Amino acid sequence: MISFWPLMILVIRNRFAAMRGRKISKSVFDQLPIFLAHAGSRLDFALWREAYPRLCWNLRAISFEIFPTPES
């Protein structure tokens, strides 16, 4: 949830600007892939944290890694 809300706030804030006909700055579009990569990484980490104990694997083997941002 920690990485979900900054992404949603960015999208909601700029949706209202787009609905009113204002131009959305390029910096917003540059931030979206970073937020998406971080949110995906947090989700992946949370899923593995739930799966490891159920598979009787050691939780210390899991490390949080941020996915690389998409190139295109």
Beta strands, then each sheet from edge to edge (+ up, - down):
end
